[in-house]
Amino acid sequence: MSTPLVNKPPGTAGQAPDAATAAPVVLSASGLVKRFGGITATSHVSLDLHQGARHALIGPNGAGKTTLINLLTGVLDATEGRILLDGEDITRLPPHQRVRRGLVRTFQINQLFDNFTPLQTLAMTVAQHRGQGRRWWQALGADRAVNERCEQLLAEFRLLGVMDQPTRTLAYGKRRLLEIAIALACEPRVLLLDEPVAGVPAGEREELLRTVAELPADVSVLLIEHDMDLVFSFAKRMTVLVNGAVLTEGDPVQIANDPQVKAVYLGHGDSPSDPPSHPHTASTQPQELSHG
């Protein structure tokens, strides 16, 4: 099924493009290259994420989005280039040290402890973040600060009603909410959201989309997503990745009307298609591009 890339008119997500780049840079990647043998998966990618950013990374399948995220988070080592977090070079730091410094990600494929409850999962995460990881079960119920933080996260992510149920019994949308709550429990400066609505049934998406929209304003967010309705409703800046390289970057209006982007998503630059399906954008979009 195709996903629309919509043309947003002035006054929507890209209303103040200058504001999106006026804040200090929190995460900066410069000249990132990743080679696997003779194959270049990431080709001299540079990206700046500003404080409080709502930035989307988009591109067709195989563009190298997940590889780039793996480089930023330390899952993969860069062949060339540098990564700075708040001015500190973290290029060679392992993933857990990047998390400790505030660079946190979610995964495209849900990764949770099926037999733990949401409360236990969050207690373990909060306690570990506070240096109590080896005795998190003691902190649960005994440490007021841990308990209060868990209750706050459960409430913010609408999980209070299922906090004592094994994770394996939760609806998939709730599991995705829990995954984002875990990321917030690590108190990130930068949050990388890897396809947060992937696999979520239509009936559960609205709650998840609302939660993504309500993420703390001081957290810089890089969203990797194929759902263009979500991308255009969320992002104030976008980077388009194609064949492992940056094709272009700009605000949503610029991206939606860029001939190169249209060519990538359609194979040509000037064919309109059906109106977008998102109820909040359908009445305002003159045309759309389909993502294959």
N, C-alpha and C positions, 0 to 999 in steps of 0.2 A: 504494500500500500504506500502511496506517495505521501510525503509530508510537505506542507506548503511553506515556501519561503515568501513572505508577504511583503508588499511595498507599503511601508508605513509613512503616512503623511506627516508634515510638521505638527508638533504638539503631542507626539506619542513618546515612545521610549527614548528616543534620541533628542529630546527637546533641548537639552543643555550640553552639547558635546564638549564644550570647553571645561565645564565643571568636572567631567569624567577624567580629565587629565591634569587638573590644577592641583590636586592633593599630592603629597609626597609619594614617591615610589616605595612600595613595600617589598615586592618581589620583582626581580629583574633577571631575565635570561638574555644572554648575549652570545650570538654565534654558535648556538648549540648544534652539534653534529653527532649522529649516532650511526655507526656502520656495523653491520653484521656480515663479516667476511667482505665480499665485494659489493654488497648491497648497502646503499645509503638510505636509511629509513627516516632520518631527520637531517635536513640540509640547511645549516646556517640559520637557524631560527632565533629571532630576537623578539622578546615580549616583555613589556613593562606592565605590572599590575599596581595600581595606585591605591592608597588607603581608602577603604570604604567602597572599592570598585564593585561594579556589577558588570562583569566582563564575560563574554561568551566566546568559546572556541568552537568554530563550526567547520564543516568540510565533508565531502562525500566519504563513503566507506573506504577504508584503506588510505586515508589522507595522512595518517600518522598522529592522530589526536591522542590516543592512549599511550603511544610511545613517548610523546612529549610529556605527558603527565607522569609517566614512569621515570623520566629523566629528572623532572622537577622534584619529585618526591624521593629519589634515590633508589628506586627499585631497579633501575638500570643506570650504569655508569656512562657518562657522556664521553664520546671519543674526543671531541673538542668543545671549547666554549666554557662559559662561566655562569654560575647561578648565585645571585646575591639575595639574601633575606635581611631586610633592614640594614643594608650596607655590608653585612658579613658574608664572606665567601663560604657557601655551603656546598660547593660543587662536589666535594669528596666525602661529605658527611654521610653516614648510614641513615636509613629511613627513620629509625627511632629517635635519633638526635635532631633530625629536622622537625619531627613532631614535637619534641620538647621545646624547640624554639618557636613553635607556633605555625608550622606548615602541615596542614592536616588534609586528608582526602577521604572521600567515600569511593566505593567501587561500583562498577557497572553491574557486576554480579554480586548479589547480596551475600555477605559473609558475617554470620552470627553464630553464637553458641545455641544450638536448638533446644537444649535442655534447661538453659537458664531462663529466668523471667526477665522482663524489661528492667525491673527494679534491681535485680542482682547484676545484670549486665552493666547498668549505669553505675551502680555502687563500685563495681570492680574498676571501671574506667576512671571514675572520679578519684577513688582512693589511690590508684596507681599514678595518676597525674600529680597527686599531692605527696608522692613518695611513700605510700602505704600499701603498695601493690601486693606484697607478700602476706598481708593480713587484712585484706579487704573485707573478708567475711566478719571480722571483728568490728570493723568500722561500721558495717551495716547494722543499724539499730543502736550503736553505742556512740558513734561520732556525730555530733549534732550538725557540724558543717557539711559532712558528707551527705547526711540524710536530707538536709535542707536543699542542697544542690540537686540531689536526685529528684526530690519532689518538684522543684522548680522546672527541671527539664521534662519530667513526665507531664506536668501541666501544660507547658509551652507546646509540646508536641502531641497533645491530646491522647496520652497513653495511660492516664490514671485509671481508666476503666479496665485496662488489661495488664496492669503492672505486675500482677501475681500469676499470670498465665505463662506456661512455657512458650518460648518464642516460636517453636515449631507449630503451635496451634494458631498463630496470629494470621490474619489476612495479609496478603503480600504488601498492600499499601502501608499497613501498620509496621511491617518489618522494615520497609524503606524509611519510614519516619524514625524508627528506632536507630537505624544506621546513622541518620543525620544527627540525631540527639547525641549519639556516642561521639561523633566528631565535635560537636559543640562542647561536650564535657571536657574535651582536651584544651579548651580555651584558645582556639586558633586565632592567629593574626590573619592568616590566609586559609581559606577553605576551598578545596578543589572538589567540585561536584561532578562525578562521572556518570552521566545519564541517570539522574535520580528517578525519572518516571519510566525507565525501561522495564517492560514486563508488567507494569501496574495496570490492572483492569480499568476500563473506562469509569466504572462506578466509584472507584477509589481515588481517582486522579485529582479531583477538585480539592480534597483535603490536603493532599501532598503539594499541589501547586500553591495553595494558600500559605502553607508552611514555608515553602521556599521563598515566597514573596516577603514573608515576615522575618527573615533572618536578620540578626542584629546589624544595624547600620555601620558599626565600627569594624565589622569583619569584612575583609576583602574577599570577594567570591569570584572564582573562575569556573564557569559552567560549561561542561562539555555535553552537548545534547543534540539529538536529531529532530526533536519536536520543535518546529519553527514557531509555533504559536507560543510555547513557553519561552523560547529564546527571545522573541521580539517583545514579549510582555515584561521580561526581566532585565535584559541587558541594556546598558547605556553605551557600551563599546563592544566591538566585535573584531575578532581576528579570524580570517578565513585561511585554512590550511589545505593545500593541495599537493599531493605527491611528496609529502614530507617537508614542504617549504611554505612560507607565508606568501599567499597570493596578494592579499591586501588587508588593511585594517581601517576602521572608521566607526562612526556612529551608525545606528540601525538604518537611518534614512539613506546614508551614503552606501551602505552595504547592499540594501535592497534594490538600489537603482544602479549598481555598478555593472557595466556590461560584461566584465570578466567573470563576476560572480554568477550572473545569469547564464553565461556560456558554460560554466562548470556544472551548474545544476540542471540545465536544460539541454545542453549541447548546442544551443544558439542563444542569441541575445534579445529577442524581441517578441516571443510568443506568450500571450496571456493564457491563463487557464481558468478553472473554476474559482469562485470566491472561497476564501478560507473558511474553515469549519469552526474556529474558535468564536464563541458567542460574544466575546468582548472586542473582537477585531473585525468581525464580518461586515459590519456596517460602515467601516472606515477605510477599507482597502480597495483601491481601484483595480488591482490585479495581483497575481501571485505567481511564484515560480514553484515548480514541483521538484522535490528531492527524490532521486531514484535510489 
